């Protein structure tokens, strides 16, 4: 085989047995790697629907993208795949029904797994005591992690290097939040990249798995080495050329979108009740570049360097390990009406150290702030915290409550759906989630055709990265399968189309139609896994807020979604997809076209 190792590492944490397995060649041809291969394996590992995400039989997978390890620019991403501990259908067919969960991260861990000789690592079972997986090529063993259990991610990132004695090892790990039971726990790589969404860190915590530590010295064989080197040169030259886009990524990363989104009224502000933030200039990329950021850094083989770090002075000052991004800056900034840049960085640092998803965290705190403002809860519900809009100290207290799983934090650690059920009094109308998964930092009013469809039809629950139209969803699934960064996708066109990279690496020659079919297959497989859990059309619906509460300011002032128009838009989507209009379950003909007839309900 070319372009892949042809081996998956299976680790049974209950028995300690480690097995090297060889997936069917057909899996590679139809699903390639990353998210796609992970979803195909997820179907194999889940013996039946309705399994609790906490159950030992629920697998947790580290799946490097198909391109991972090859030094093409911006192609180093990995996908974590499991069953979600967060989501649930409105009407449960099974008590523990939930969606698939996948979470994407950059950094260096994916390439290192490939160099060690594996196309993925699958964990099953549950350890009785904390462990970490040590991998150095053929040497694979579980090691005791008791002394690391309870460590924050910042301390562990340093401690594990001291433990193995070689900085060339790469690691991915959880913080104390996921260990204690925060449902939206994340998995961190190199202290600044996170597989943040979907509770993958929580599942890792239930398995008592603190980390994986990997170093490899090999590389998959290449089908056409001369063509590979030529394509490598072309891609590097394309990225090496000066361009406004590359300059913008290096200047501000995704934080560039903070000002843009607020200006056009698409930002999550005050628990999604507004789309424009009056204090945005205090926390945008320009402010951070001027006041805080000192260094730009990049993932493996990437010239965009969109990550930032630096030093904040004055109140809430100190080392900033990871600068603001669009999602973090919005969810812990604009969404909470916080425009104190140093305070915002302090909140981000605390959340990352606990290892919890900042998108869901900001959503949860914003929901509680609104409940407090509307007097649906009082300070006693919040353990004495006066949780008012714009208060950094109050927000920071809530971060600690959640990260430590203490008092109200134990409730908040379950997400906004759980909180709305607990608080009641109509709060469900402004609990911002789809299927139990909280929305990201892009608001919906005025943008239903893009973000509305993306949130409602995303297979892991609300997701802004899925794409608002069908081909975009296929392309998103393909990028996660290939390990390609979406920020760099505009460079990979024409002679640098992803299909050409597959051909020189693996020898598979794909037409554009055949290439797109892989993305469609992955997306529909995920949908079918959800459908057999009991998810149907009624679960593809936005929160009530977007149909009732108009913005009071900004370019989208006065706009609300028309429910009938949204339903018609969804009808059109399902028809084009080849899904049943009533149930939104893929039709038999659609499944047969995609070679998915084996996935029954």
C-alpha positions in Angstrom: 0.0 0.0 0.0 1.1 3.5 -0.7 0.5 6.8 1.1 -0.7 5.0 4.3 0.8 2.6 6.8 -2.0 0.0 6.5 -2.1 -0.4 10.3 -4.4 0.8 13.1 -3.3 0.5 16.7 -6.0 -0.9 19.0 -5.5 -0.4 22.8 -7.9 -2.2 25.2 -7.6 -0.2 28.4 -9.6 -2.8 30.4 -7.3 -5.7 29.7 -4.1 -3.8 28.7 -3.9 -5.8 25.4 -2.5 -3.8 22.5 -3.2 -5.1 19.0 -2.0 -3.9 15.5 -4.8 -4.3 13.0 -4.9 -4.0 9.3 -8.1 -2.5 7.9 -9.6 -3.7 4.7 -8.0 -2.0 1.6 -11.5 -1.0 0.6 -11.8 1.2 3.7 -8.8 3.3 2.5 -10.2 3.6 -1.0 -13.7 4.7 0.2 -12.8 6.7 3.4 -9.1 7.6 3.0 -8.2 8.6 6.7 -9.0 11.0 9.4 -12.7 11.7 10.0 -13.8 9.4 7.2 -11.9 6.3 8.2 -12.7 7.0 11.8 -16.5 7.0 11.1 -16.2 3.7 9.2 -14.4 2.2 12.2 -16.9 3.7 14.6 -19.7 1.7 12.9 -17.6 -1.5 13.3 -16.8 -0.9 17.0 -20.3 0.1 18.1 -22.1 -3.3 18.4 -25.5 -1.7 18.5 -27.1 1.8 18.9 -28.0 3.4 22.2 -24.6 2.7 23.9 -23.8 5.2 26.6 -20.8 7.4 25.7 -19.4 6.4 29.2 -19.6 2.7 28.3 -16.3 0.8 27.9 -17.4 -0.4 24.5 -17.6 3.2 23.2 -14.3 3.7 21.2 -12.2 6.8 21.3 -10.0 7.3 18.2 -7.1 9.5 17.3 -7.2 9.6 13.5 -4.6 11.5 11.5 -5.7 12.9 8.2 -4.7 11.0 5.0 -2.1 13.7 4.2 -0.7 13.9 7.7 3.1 13.5 7.9 3.8 14.6 4.4 5.2 18.1 4.4 2.6 19.8 2.2 1.6 23.2 3.6 -1.3 23.2 6.1 -2.1 19.5 5.9 -1.3 18.2 9.4 -4.8 18.0 11.0 -6.2 15.0 12.9 -9.7 14.0 13.9 -10.9 12.5 17.1 -13.9 10.3 16.7 -16.2 8.8 19.3 -19.9 8.7 20.4 -21.1 12.0 21.8 -21.6 12.4 25.6 -23.5 15.7 25.0 -26.2 15.2 22.5 -29.7 13.6 22.6 -32.8 13.4 20.3 -36.0 15.2 21.4 -37.7 11.8 21.7 -35.4 9.1 22.8 -35.5 5.7 21.1 -32.8 4.6 23.5 -32.1 6.1 27.0 -28.5 6.8 26.0 -29.0 7.8 22.4 -26.6 10.4 21.1 -25.0 11.6 17.9 -21.5 10.8 16.5 -18.8 13.1 17.8 -15.8 14.2 15.9 -13.3 17.0 16.7 -10.5 18.3 14.6 -7.1 19.6 15.7 -3.9 20.8 14.2 -0.5 20.9 15.7 2.0 18.0 15.5 0.4 14.9 17.0 -1.1 13.6 13.7 2.1 13.5 11.7 3.9 11.8 14.6 1.3 9.0 14.8 1.9 8.4 11.0 5.7 8.5 11.5 5.3 5.8 14.2 3.7 3.6 11.6 0.0 3.9 12.3 -3.0 5.4 10.5 -4.9 5.8 13.8 -5.1 4.8 17.4 -8.3 3.3 18.8 -9.0 3.0 22.5 -11.6 0.7 23.9 -12.4 -0.3 27.5 -11.7 1.6 30.6 -8.6 1.6 32.8 -9.0 1.1 36.6 -6.2 3.7 37.2 -4.9 6.7 35.3 -2.6 5.7 32.4 -0.9 7.2 29.3 0.0 5.5 26.1 3.7 5.6 25.1 4.4 5.0 21.5 7.9 4.9 19.8 7.6 3.1 16.5 7.1 -0.6 17.4 7.4 0.0 21.1 3.9 0.6 22.4 2.9 0.4 26.1 0.6 1.7 28.7 2.3 3.5 31.6 1.0 4.7 35.0 -0.2 8.3 35.0 -1.4 8.5 38.6 1.1 11.3 39.4 -0.2 13.3 36.5 -3.9 12.9 37.3 -5.4 16.3 38.3 -2.7 18.3 36.5 -3.7 21.3 34.4 -2.7 21.2 30.7 0.1 23.8 31.1 1.9 21.9 33.8 1.4 18.5 32.2 2.7 19.7 28.8 6.1 20.3 30.6 5.9 17.4 32.9 5.4 14.7 30.3 8.5 15.9 28.4 10.5 15.6 31.6 9.0 12.1 32.0 10.0 10.7 28.6 13.2 12.8 28.5 13.0 13.8 24.8 11.4 16.9 23.4 10.9 15.2 20.1 7.9 13.3 21.5 4.5 14.8 20.7 1.6 14.5 23.1 -2.1 15.0 23.3 -3.8 15.1 26.7 -6.7 16.1 28.9 -6.9 18.6 31.7 -8.4 18.3 35.2 -11.8 19.5 33.9 -12.3 16.4 31.7 -11.0 14.2 34.5 -13.6 15.5 36.9 -16.5 15.1 34.5 -17.0 18.3 32.5 -19.0 17.0 29.5 -17.4 19.5 27.1 -13.9 18.5 28.0 -11.4 19.0 25.2 -8.1 17.3 24.1 -5.1 19.5 23.9 -2.0 19.1 21.7 1.2 21.3 22.2 -0.7 23.4 24.8 -2.4 25.5 22.1 -4.3 23.3 19.7 -7.5 21.6 20.9 -9.9 19.0 19.7 -12.4 21.1 21.6 -15.9 20.3 20.4 -18.1 17.3 21.1 -16.8 16.1 24.5 -13.9 14.0 23.2 -11.9 15.0 26.3 -14.7 13.8 28.6 -14.8 10.4 26.9 -11.0 10.2 27.3 -11.4 11.1 31.0 -14.0 8.3 31.6 -11.4 5.9 30.2 -8.8 7.1 32.7 -6.5 8.0 29.8 -4.5 11.1 30.6 -2.5 11.3 27.4 -0.9 9.7 24.4 2.9 10.3 23.9 4.2 9.5 20.4 7.5 9.6 18.5 8.1 7.9 15.1 11.0 7.5 12.7 9.3 6.1 9.6 7.1 7.4 6.8 4.6 5.7 4.4 5.8 4.8 1.0 4.9 7.1 -1.9 3.4 5.8 -5.2 5.1 8.3 -7.5 8.1 9.9 -5.8 9.1 12.2 -8.7 5.6 13.5 -9.0 5.4 13.8 -5.3 8.5 16.0 -5.1 7.2 18.1 -8.0 3.9 18.7 -6.3 5.6 19.5 -3.0 7.7 22.2 -4.8 4.6 23.6 -6.5 2.6 23.8 -3.2 5.5 25.4 -1.3 6.0 28.0 -4.0 2.3 28.8 -4.0 2.3 29.5 -0.3 5.7 31.1 -0.5 4.5 33.9 -2.8 3.5 37.1 -1.1 -0.3 37.4 -0.9 -2.8 39.5 1.0 -4.5 36.4 2.4 -1.3 34.9 3.8 -0.4 38.3 5.4 -3.8 38.6 7.0 -3.6 35.1 8.5 -0.2 35.9 10.0 -1.3 39.3 11.2 -4.4 38.3 13.1 -5.3 34.6 12.5 -9.0 34.0 13.0 -9.2 37.0 15.4 -9.3 39.1 12.2 -13.0 38.1 12.0 -13.9 39.7 15.3 -14.3 43.1 13.8 -15.7 41.9 10.5 -18.4 39.7 12.1 -19.5 42.4 14.6 -19.6 45.0 11.8 -22.0 42.9 9.7 -24.1 41.7 12.6 -23.2 38.0 12.6 -21.5 37.8 15.9 -22.8 36.0 19.0 -23.4 38.9 21.4 -25.2 38.8 24.8 -26.2 35.2 24.6 -27.0 35.5 20.8 -29.6 38.2 21.5 -27.5 40.7 19.4 -25.2 40.5 16.5 -23.0 43.6 16.9 -20.8 44.3 19.9 -20.2 48.0 20.9 -16.9 47.1 22.6 -15.4 45.1 19.8 -12.5 47.5 19.0 -11.1 46.9 22.5 -10.7 43.2 21.9 -10.2 42.8 18.1 -7.0 41.6 16.4 -5.6 45.2 16.1 -5.9 45.7 19.9 -4.3 42.3 20.6 -1.5 42.9 18.0 -0.7 46.3 19.6 -1.1 45.4 23.3 -0.4 41.7 23.8 0.9 39.5 21.0 4.6 39.0 20.7 4.9 35.8 18.7 3.2 34.0 15.8 3.5 30.3 15.6 2.3 27.6 13.3 1.3 23.9 13.0 3.4 21.3 11.3 4.5 22.5 7.8 2.3 25.6 7.7 3.2 29.1 6.5 0.1 30.8 7.8 1.2 30.9 11.5 -2.3 31.9 12.7 -1.6 31.1 16.4 -0.5 33.9 18.7 1.1 34.3 22.1 2.4 37.2 24.1 2.4 39.1 27.4 -0.4 41.2 28.9 0.4 44.1 31.2 -1.6 45.6 34.1 -4.8 44.1 35.5 -5.1 40.5 34.6 -1.6 40.7 33.2 0.8 37.8 32.7 2.0 35.4 30.0 -0.6 34.8 27.3 -0.1 31.2 26.2 -2.6 31.4 23.3 -3.9 34.6 22.0 -7.5 35.4 21.2 -9.1 33.7 18.2 -12.5 34.5 16.7 -14.4 31.8 18.6 -12.6 32.3 22.0 -12.7 36.1 21.6 -16.4 36.1 20.8 -17.6 33.4 23.3 -15.8 34.7 26.3 -15.8 38.3 25.1 -18.6 39.7 23.0 -21.1 37.0 24.1 -20.5 38.0 27.7 -20.2 41.7 26.9 -16.6 41.6 28.1 -14.3 44.1 26.4 -11.4 44.0 28.7 -8.6 42.4 26.6 -6.4 41.3 29.4 -9.4 39.9 31.3 -10.5 38.0 28.2 -7.1 36.5 27.8 -7.2 35.4 31.5 -10.5 33.6 30.9 -9.1 31.9 27.8 -6.0 30.8 29.7 -8.0 29.4 32.6 -10.3 27.4 30.3 -7.4 26.0 28.3 -5.6 24.9 31.5 -8.7 23.0 32.7 -9.0 21.6 29.2 -12.6 22.6 28.5 -14.2 23.7 25.2 -14.4 27.5 25.2 -17.2 27.6 22.7 -19.6 25.7 25.0 -18.1 27.4 28.1 -19.0 30.9 26.8 -22.4 29.7 25.7 -23.1 28.2 29.2 -21.9 31.4 31.1 -23.9 33.6 28.7 -27.0 31.6 29.3 -26.6 31.8 33.1 -26.0 35.6 32.8 -29.3 36.0 31.0 -31.1 33.8 33.5 -29.6 35.9 36.3 -30.5 39.2 34.6 -34.1 38.0 34.1 -34.3 36.8 37.8 -35.0 33.2 36.8 -32.1 32.4 39.2 -30.5 34.3 42.0 -27.0 34.4 43.4 -27.8 31.4 45.7 -28.2 29.2 42.6 -24.8 30.4 41.5 -23.1 29.7 44.8 -23.1 33.4 45.6 -21.7 34.7 42.3 -23.4 37.9 41.0 -23.1 36.9 37.4 -23.7 40.1 35.5 -22.8 41.0 31.9 -19.3 42.3 31.4 -17.9 41.2 34.8 -14.6 39.5 34.2 -14.2 38.4 37.9 -17.7 36.8 38.0 -17.1 35.0 34.7 -13.7 33.8 36.0 -15.3 32.4 39.1 -17.7 30.4 37.0 -14.9 29.1 34.9 -13.3 27.8 38.1 -16.6 26.4 39.3 -17.0 24.5 36.1 -13.4 23.4 35.7 -13.4 22.0 39.3 -16.9 20.5 39.0 -17.9 22.3 42.2 -21.4 23.4 43.2 -23.3 25.0 40.4 -20.3 24.1 38.2 -21.3 20.5 38.3 -24.6 21.5 36.7 -23.1 23.9 34.2 -20.6 21.2 33.2 -23.5 19.4 31.6 -24.2 22.2 29.1 -27.1 24.6 28.4 -29.7 22.0 27.6 -29.2 20.4 31.0 -29.3 23.9 32.7 -32.5 24.9 30.8 -34.2 21.7 32.0 -33.1 22.4 35.5 -34.1 26.1 35.6 -37.2 25.9 33.5 -39.4 29.0 33.4 -39.2 29.4 29.6 -35.4 29.5 29.6 -35.2 26.8 26.9 -36.2 29.4 24.4 -32.8 31.1 24.8 -30.7 28.0 25.5 -28.6 28.1 22.4 -28.0 24.6 21.2 -29.0 22.0 18.5 -29.4 18.4 19.7 -27.7 19.4 22.9 -24.5 20.7 21.3 -24.0 24.5 21.8 -23.7 26.8 18.8 -20.4 28.4 17.8 -19.7 32.1 17.7 -21.5 32.9 14.5 -25.0 34.2 14.9 -28.0 33.2 12.7 -30.2 36.2 12.2 -29.9 37.2 8.6 -27.7 34.2 7.8 -30.0 31.2 7.9 -29.0 29.9 4.5 -25.4 29.5 5.7 -25.1 29.2 9.5 -28.7 28.1 10.1 -28.4 25.0 7.8 -24.9 24.3 9.0 -26.0 24.3 12.7 -29.1 22.2 12.2 -27.7 19.5 9.9 -24.2 19.1 11.3 -23.9 15.5 12.4 -22.2 16.2 15.7 -24.8 18.7 16.7 -24.5 22.5 16.1 -21.3 23.2 14.1 -20.2 26.2 12.2 -17.5 24.3 10.2 -19.9 21.9 8.5 -21.0 24.2 5.6 -24.3 25.7 4.8 -24.9 24.1 1.5 -24.5 20.5 0.4 -21.3 20.6 -1.6 -19.7 22.7 1.1 -20.6 20.0 3.6 -18.9 17.4 1.4 -15.8 19.5 1.1 -15.7 20.0 4.9 -15.9 16.2 5.5 -13.2 15.7 2.9 -10.8 18.2 4.5 -11.3 16.5 7.9 -10.7 13.2 6.2 -7.5 14.4 4.4 -6.1 16.4 7.3 -6.3 19.6 5.3 -6.8 22.9 7.1 -9.8 24.8 5.9 -8.0 28.1 6.2 -5.6 27.1 3.4 -8.2 25.5 1.1 -8.2 28.5 -1.3 -4.6 27.6 -2.3 -5.5 24.0 -3.3 -7.2 24.5 -6.6 -6.4 23.7 -10.3 -3.0 22.0 -10.5 -2.9 21.8 -6.7 -6.3 20.2 -6.3 -6.4 17.6 -3.4 -7.1 14.8 -6.0 -3.6 15.2 -7.4 -2.0 14.7 -4.0 -4.0 11.5 -3.5 -2.8 10.2 -6.8 0.9 10.8 -6.3 0.8 9.5 -2.7 -1.5 6.5 -3.1 -1.9 5.8 -6.8 -5.7 6.3 -6.8 -6.8 8.4 -9.7 -10.1 10.1 -8.9 -12.3 12.3 -11.1 -13.7 15.4 -9.3 -17.1 13.6 -9.1 -15.5 10.5 -7.5 -13.5 12.7 -5.1 -16.7 14.6 -4.0 -18.5 11.2 -3.6 -16.1 10.4 -0.7 -17.2 13.5 1.2 -20.8 12.6 0.5 -20.3 9.1 1.7 -18.7 10.2 5.0 -21.5 12.7 5.7 -24.2 10.2 5.0 -22.6 7.5 7.0 -22.6 9.9 10.0 -26.2 10.7 9.3 -27.2 7.1 9.3 -25.3 6.4 12.6 -27.4 9.3 14.1 -30.6 8.0 12.5 -30.2 4.5 14.0 -29.9 6.3 17.4 -33.3 7.8 16.8 -32.5 11.3 15.4 -35.1 12.4 12.8 -36.1 15.7 11.2 -37.6 17.2 14.3 -34.1 17.3 15.8 -32.9 19.5 12.9 -34.2 22.7 14.4 -32.7 26.0 15.6 -33.4 27.5 19.1 -36.6 29.5 19.5 -34.7 32.7 20.1 -33.9 33.1 16.4 -37.6 33.0 15.4 -38.7 35.4 18.2 -36.1 37.9 19.3 -35.0 40.6 16.9 -31.7 42.4 17.3 -32.1 45.9 18.7 -29.0 47.4 16.9 -26.5 46.9 14.1 -27.0 46.0 10.4 -29.4 43.1 11.2 -31.6 45.2 13.5 -35.2 44.1 13.6 -34.4 40.8 11.8 -35.9 37.5 12.9 -36.1 34.2 11.0 -39.4 33.3 9.4 -40.3 29.8 10.5 -42.2 28.9 7.4 -39.3 30.1 5.2 -36.9 28.1 7.2 -39.0 24.9 6.9 -39.2 25.4 3.2 -35.4 25.9 3.0 -34.9 22.6 4.9 -37.4 20.8 2.6 -35.2 21.9 -0.3 -32.1 20.7 1.5 -33.5 17.2 2.2 -34.8 16.8 -1.3 -31.5 17.6 -2.9 -29.8 15.3 -0.4 -32.0 12.4 -1.3 -33.4 12.1 2.2 -37.0 11.4 3.2 -38.8 14.7 3.7 -40.8 13.5 6.7 -38.1 11.8 8.6 -34.9 13.2 7.1 -33.5 9.7 6.9 -31.4 9.0 3.7 -33.4 7.1 1.1 -32.4 3.6 0.1 -31.3 4.8 -3.4 -29.0 7.4 -1.8 -27.4 4.8 0.4 -26.9 2.3 -2.4 -25.2 5.0 -4.6 -22.8 5.6 -1.7 -22.2 1.9 -0.9 -23.8 2.4 2.5 -26.6 -0.1 2.3 -25.0 -2.0 5.1 -26.0 0.7 7.6 -29.5 -0.3 8.7 -31.8 1.4 11.2 
